[in-house]
Amino acid sequence: FYAVVGLMAIGVIMVYSSSAFFAEKFRQDHLFYLKRQLLWVFSGIVVMLLAYKLPYEKLQKRSWIFMGISFLLLLFLMVTRSGRWIGVGFFHIQVTDIARLSIILFFADSLSRKEEYLSSFTQGFIPHLFYIMLFGGLIVLQPDFSSAFMLSTIAVAMMFISPIPVKFFMSLSVIFIPLAVVIIKFSSYKLARITGFLNPESDALGKGYQIIQSLVSLGAGGLTGLGFAQSNQKLFFLPEAHTDFIFSIIGEEWGLLGTGFILFLFAMLAYRGVVIIKKVPDKYSKYLAFGLTANIIFYALINMMVAVHLAPPTGLPLPFISYGGSSMITCSIAVGLLLNISSRAHSRTQVSNYQFAQRAVRNFNNRKLRYIQ
């Protein structure tokens, strides 16, 4: 909880720093993005508390409802060619965020209930693979290859920690790697992104522009940074400075120490996720805790890898820090459920310890009574 609040606070500060000039020019209000980000943070804390109080065990039997809603929403976007977003008033939510949470809930339920069938290729592996291909395919058609990749990666990671044999995943790579190559080859936009990533200097004013400007931003920050609000790259040199590349602005203004602190907070979040996974007693909670933790950490890693030129630009936000409400809300729900799982596990441990102490005292009194007799 403290790590998440810290990330949210840094996000509010850096969204303002990185967006003020942009907002002043295009929105005539330098506080435009700051005010909205504060609203998203407040909303995120509210939904986090609601998820914390929710009896999450009841979600297990209702996970198919969320899957059905997500499927219908993705189908609606495909049929209407509406892109990736659905608007509710001034709030726009990315449907892939809903689909990702839904598949985590569904896989946690399915994998925990069907463990005895998971060693079977046809009964355990193929049914789960079908859902990944169905949802991933609908997302690719939006088109949103990055979100489809992340949804598939999280779902496959949940399958990987289950009793499904490793050899099944080898067959999966044989199918999906050529498929990904074909998709990239026949999509000029995706191919340009890959070539721009491999050799950004070859198109420094085109597809390699963001990567080069991101590296300039990080390099300018050095060890301690230029200071708060002193970034030069946010002055319309680095596109998406308050969303996809906010990590680069943090590096420029706060240096390696600032980016290192961000890494520390995400590492703390990952560590606490592992602790929760280890201490929960039931399989459903273990799978759910793993999926929710992976959802946040994978997104954070990919975003930071893009900023330092270890991955091609993806358009994925940095959880709790990048500007935007969709990612903030879904990640906050994930953290609320994680806190919920941890709290229930702690309560069960306390009850178990109390029952053990009662039995120990009872046994001691029985032995004492026999000795006296």
C-alpha positions in Angstrom: 0.0 0.0 0.0 2.8 2.5 0.9 4.7 1.6 -2.3 1.5 2.3 -4.4 0.8 5.6 -2.6 4.4 6.6 -3.2 4.1 5.8 -6.9 0.8 7.7 -7.1 2.3 10.8 -5.4 5.3 10.7 -7.8 2.9 10.4 -10.7 0.9 13.5 -9.7 4.1 15.5 -9.4 5.6 14.3 -12.6 2.4 14.5 -14.7 2.3 18.2 -13.8 6.0 18.8 -14.5 5.9 16.9 -17.9 2.6 18.3 -19.1 2.4 21.9 -18.0 3.8 23.4 -21.2 1.8 21.0 -23.4 -1.4 21.7 -21.5 -0.8 25.5 -21.7 -0.4 25.4 -25.5 -3.1 23.0 -26.4 -5.6 23.3 -23.5 -5.0 26.9 -22.5 -4.6 25.6 -18.9 -1.3 24.5 -17.5 -3.1 22.6 -14.7 -5.4 20.7 -17.1 -3.7 17.3 -16.9 -2.8 17.7 -13.2 -6.4 18.2 -12.2 -7.5 15.2 -14.1 -4.7 13.1 -12.7 -5.7 14.1 -9.2 -9.2 12.9 -10.0 -7.9 9.6 -11.3 -5.7 9.1 -8.1 -8.7 9.8 -5.9 -10.9 7.4 -7.9 -8.1 4.8 -7.8 -7.9 5.0 -4.0 -11.7 4.7 -3.7 -11.8 1.6 -6.0 -8.8 0.2 -4.2 -10.6 0.4 -0.8 -13.8 -1.1 -2.4 -11.7 -4.1 -3.8 -10.1 -4.4 -0.4 -13.4 -4.8 1.3 -15.0 -7.0 -1.4 -15.4 -10.7 -0.5 -13.1 -11.8 -3.4 -14.0 -15.5 -3.0 -17.4 -14.7 -4.5 -15.6 -13.5 -7.7 -14.5 -17.1 -8.3 -17.9 -18.3 -9.3 -18.7 -15.1 -11.2 -15.5 -14.9 -13.3 -17.3 -16.1 -16.4 -19.6 -13.1 -16.2 -16.6 -10.7 -16.5 -15.2 -12.8 -19.3 -18.6 -12.5 -21.1 -18.8 -8.7 -20.7 -15.2 -8.3 -21.9 -15.8 -10.5 -24.9 -18.9 -8.5 -25.9 -17.1 -5.1 -25.4 -14.2 -6.3 -27.6 -16.7 -7.6 -30.2 -18.5 -4.3 -30.1 -15.2 -2.4 -30.8 -14.4 -4.7 -33.7 -17.8 -4.4 -35.3 -18.1 -0.7 -34.9 -14.4 0.0 -35.6 -14.4 2.3 -32.6 -10.7 1.8 -31.8 -9.6 0.8 -28.3 -11.7 3.0 -26.0 -15.3 3.3 -24.7 -16.4 6.7 -23.4 -18.5 7.1 -20.3 -19.0 10.9 -20.0 -15.5 12.5 -19.9 -14.0 9.2 -18.7 -12.7 6.9 -21.4 -11.7 3.4 -20.5 -9.6 1.0 -22.5 -11.4 -2.2 -23.0 -8.2 -4.2 -23.0 -7.7 -3.2 -19.3 -11.1 -4.8 -18.4 -10.3 -7.9 -20.5 -7.0 -8.3 -18.8 -8.5 -8.3 -15.3 -11.3 -10.6 -16.5 -8.9 -13.2 -17.8 -6.8 -13.1 -14.6 -9.9 -13.8 -12.5 -11.1 -16.5 -14.9 -7.7 -18.2 -15.2 -7.3 -18.2 -11.4 -10.6 -19.9 -11.0 -10.1 -22.4 -13.9 -6.5 -23.4 -13.1 -7.3 -23.9 -9.4 -10.4 -26.1 -10.1 -9.0 -28.2 -12.9 -5.5 -28.9 -11.6 -6.0 -32.7 -12.1 -6.7 -32.1 -15.8 -3.8 -29.6 -16.5 -1.3 -32.4 -17.3 -3.5 -33.3 -20.3 -2.8 -31.4 -23.6 -6.4 -31.6 -24.8 -8.3 -31.1 -21.5 -6.0 -28.7 -19.7 -3.7 -26.8 -22.1 -5.9 -26.3 -25.2 -9.0 -24.9 -23.5 -6.9 -22.2 -21.8 -5.0 -21.5 -25.0 -8.3 -21.0 -26.8 -9.3 -18.1 -24.5 -5.9 -16.5 -24.9 -6.2 -16.7 -28.7 -9.8 -15.5 -28.7 -9.2 -12.4 -26.6 -5.7 -11.7 -28.0 -7.1 -12.0 -31.6 -9.9 -9.5 -30.9 -7.4 -7.0 -29.4 -5.0 -7.4 -32.3 -7.9 -6.5 -34.7 -8.4 -3.1 -32.9 -5.4 -2.9 -33.7 -3.4 -3.1 -30.5 -0.6 -5.6 -30.7 1.1 -4.4 -27.5 -1.9 -5.0 -25.3 -2.6 -8.3 -26.9 1.0 -9.3 -26.2 0.7 -8.3 -22.5 -2.6 -10.1 -22.0 -1.2 -13.2 -23.5 2.0 -13.0 -21.5 0.2 -12.6 -18.2 -2.2 -15.5 -19.0 0.7 -17.8 -20.1 2.7 -16.9 -17.0 -0.3 -18.0 -14.8 -0.4 -21.2 -16.8 3.3 -21.7 -16.4 3.2 -21.8 -12.6 0.4 -24.4 -12.8 1.1 -28.2 -13.2 0.9 -27.8 -17.0 4.0 -29.6 -18.5 6.8 -27.4 -19.9 6.8 -29.3 -23.2 3.3 -27.9 -23.9 4.8 -24.3 -23.8 7.5 -25.3 -26.2 4.8 -26.3 -28.7 3.1 -22.9 -28.0 6.3 -21.0 -29.0 6.5 -23.0 -32.2 3.0 -21.7 -33.2 3.1 -18.2 -31.9 6.6 -17.0 -32.9 6.0 -17.5 -36.6 2.5 -16.0 -36.2 4.0 -12.9 -34.6 6.6 -12.6 -37.4 3.8 -12.8 -40.1 1.7 -10.2 -38.3 4.7 -7.8 -38.1 5.8 -8.5 -41.6 2.5 -7.7 -43.1 1.9 -4.6 -41.0 4.0 -1.7 -42.2 3.4 0.3 -39.0 4.6 -2.5 -36.7 7.6 -3.3 -39.0 8.6 0.3 -39.0 8.5 0.3 -35.2 10.8 -2.8 -35.0 13.3 -1.4 -37.6 13.2 1.9 -35.8 14.0 0.1 -32.5 16.9 -1.9 -34.0 18.5 1.1 -35.7 16.9 4.4 -34.5 19.7 6.5 -36.1 18.6 5.4 -39.5 15.4 7.3 -39.2 16.2 9.9 -36.5 13.4 12.2 -37.4 10.9 9.4 -38.0 10.4 6.0 -36.2 13.6 6.4 -34.2 12.8 9.9 -33.0 11.1 8.9 -29.7 13.8 6.5 -28.7 16.6 8.9 -29.4 14.9 11.8 -27.5 14.2 9.4 -24.6 17.9 8.5 -24.4 18.9 12.2 -24.6 16.5 12.9 -21.7 17.9 10.1 -19.5 21.5 11.0 -20.4 21.0 14.7 -19.6 19.8 13.8 -16.1 23.0 12.1 -15.0 23.2 10.9 -11.4 21.1 13.5 -9.6 19.1 15.2 -12.4 18.5 18.8 -13.5 15.9 19.4 -10.8 12.2 19.5 -10.6 10.5 21.1 -13.6 13.9 21.7 -15.3 13.5 19.2 -18.1 14.2 20.5 -21.6 12.9 17.4 -23.5 9.4 18.0 -22.3 9.4 21.3 -24.3 7.9 19.5 -27.3 11.1 17.5 -28.0 10.0 14.2 -26.5 6.4 13.1 -27.6 4.1 11.6 -25.0 6.2 13.0 -22.2 3.4 12.7 -19.6 2.2 9.3 -20.7 4.4 6.6 -22.4 7.8 8.3 -21.7 7.3 9.9 -18.3 10.0 7.6 -17.0 12.5 9.5 -19.2 11.4 12.8 -17.8 11.9 11.5 -14.3 15.4 10.5 -15.3 16.1 13.9 -16.7 14.8 15.8 -13.7 15.7 13.4 -10.8 18.6 11.5 -12.4 19.6 7.9 -11.8 18.7 8.3 -8.1 15.1 9.2 -9.1 14.7 6.3 -11.6 16.4 4.0 -9.1 13.8 4.9 -6.5 11.0 4.1 -8.9 12.6 0.7 -9.5 12.8 0.2 -5.7 9.1 0.9 -5.3 8.1 -1.5 -8.0 10.6 -4.1 -6.6 8.9 -3.7 -3.2 5.5 -4.2 -4.8 6.8 -7.4 -6.5 8.4 -8.6 -3.3 5.2 -8.1 -1.3 3.3 -9.9 -4.1 5.6 -12.9 -3.8 5.1 -12.9 0.0 1.3 -12.9 -0.4 1.5 -15.7 -2.9 3.5 -17.8 -0.5 1.3 -17.3 2.6 -2.1 -17.8 1.1 -3.5 -21.3 1.9 -5.8 -22.0 -1.1 -4.9 -22.4 -4.8 -7.4 -19.9 -6.1 -5.9 -17.1 -4.1 -2.3 -18.1 -5.1 -3.2 -17.9 -8.9 -5.1 -14.7 -8.4 -2.3 -13.0 -6.4 0.2 -14.1 -9.0 -1.8 -12.8 -11.9 -2.6 -9.4 -10.2 1.1 -8.9 -9.3 2.3 -9.9 -12.8 -0.2 -7.5 -14.3 1.4 -4.5 -12.6 5.1 -5.6 -12.7 5.1 -6.7 -16.4 3.6 -3.3 -17.5 6.2 -1.4 -15.4 9.1 -3.4 -16.8 8.0 -3.0 -20.4 7.5 0.7 -20.0 10.9 1.3 -18.5 12.6 -1.0 -21.0 11.1 1.1 -23.8 12.5 4.2 -22.2 16.0 2.9 -22.0 15.9 1.3 -25.5 15.6 -2.3 -24.4 12.2 -2.8 -26.1 10.5 -1.2 -29.1 7.9 1.5 -28.4 4.7 -0.1 -27.2 2.4 2.7 -26.0 2.0 1.0 -22.7 1.7 3.3 -19.6 3.8 3.2 -16.4 1.4 2.0 -13.7 0.3 4.7 -11.2 2.7 7.3 -12.7 1.7 7.9 -16.3 -1.3 10.2 -17.0 -4.6 8.4 -17.6 -7.6 7.0 -15.8 -8.0 3.6 -17.3 -4.7 2.2 -16.2 -5.0 3.9 -12.8 -8.4 2.4 -12.1 -7.6 -1.2 -13.2 -4.2 -1.2 -11.4 -5.8 0.1 -8.2 -8.4 -2.6 -8.3 -5.6 -5.1 -8.7 -3.8 -3.7 -5.6 -7.0 -3.6 -3.6 -7.6 -7.3 -4.4 -4.0 -8.1 -3.4 -4.4 -6.3 -0.1 -7.7 -8.2 0.4 -6.0 -11.6 -0.2 -3.2 -10.7 2.1 -5.6 -9.6 4.9 -7.6 -12.8 4.6 -4.5 -14.9 4.7 -3.3 -13.1 7.8 -6.7 -13.6 9.5 -6.6 -17.3 8.7 -3.1 -17.6 10.1 -4.1 -15.9 13.3 -7.1 -18.2 13.6 -4.9 -21.2 12.9 -2.3 -20.1 15.5 -5.1 -19.5 18.1 -6.5 -23.0 17.5 -3.1 -24.5 17.8 -2.5 -22.7 21.1 -5.9 -23.9 22.4 -5.0 -27.5 21.5 -1.6 -27.2 23.1 -3.0 -25.9 26.3 -5.7 -28.6 26.3 -3.2 -31.3 25.8 -0.9 -29.9 28.5 -3.9 -29.9 31.0 -4.8 -33.4 30.1 -1.2 -34.6 30.7 -1.1 -32.7 34.0 -4.4 -34.3 35.1 -3.1 -37.8 34.3 0.1 -37.1 36.2 -1.8 -36.0 39.3 -4.1 -39.0 39.1 
